[in-house]
Each structure stands twice: as structure tokens, then as C-alpha cells.
């Protein structure tokens, strides 16, 4: 982490209900908090998702307005987290869009 490019790591649990392990080579996209751009994901360390449950660490490079939104969002109590991007799984690029309300 540096002052020019602050980064946070989002850690998520991913469930693989199949009996086939896959490798995630990369994730790219934009992260929004309460409809304010927080930062972007420009890659991950390749990770194997085994059958069942796996942990995925996603580094997000923050924008300065995003840092302010992140702090403000934790104060208000209601958080809407949205990601628009793509994921590279076993050399196949797929859209990856999700939204969570906390």
C-alpha cells in the first residue's frame, strides 16, 4: 500500500458446487459503494477453486473519493456494494457483476 495508490483486499468465500476444480487467472472491474466509484480491480494472484468452498482475495486500488465514500458508508449503516467487471477462469473470460446490500 502506498499513499499514491491505496489498496484494500476484499476476502470472499466462493462456493464451487461442481466436482471440477478451476483456476481463476484474473479479475478486472470497477467497485462502487452506495453508487460512488470506490476503485478498481486490476488483477489477482491466480487462485484454484477446489470443489466445495475456497477463499478468494481481491485487491482493490482505491480512488481518493472512494476512500471518503468508504468511510462515510460505514458511518451511515446502510451499504450497497456493486461490482461490474469480468473474470478469467481457465482461460475463458466471463462477465462478473454482483451487488450486495448490507
Secondary structure, DSSP 8 states (H G I E B T S, - for coil): --SSS-EEEEEEEEEE-SSS-EEEEEEEEEEEETTEEEEEE-----EEE-SEEEEEEEEEEE-HHHHHHHHHHHHHS--EEEEEEEEEETTEEEEEEEEEE-
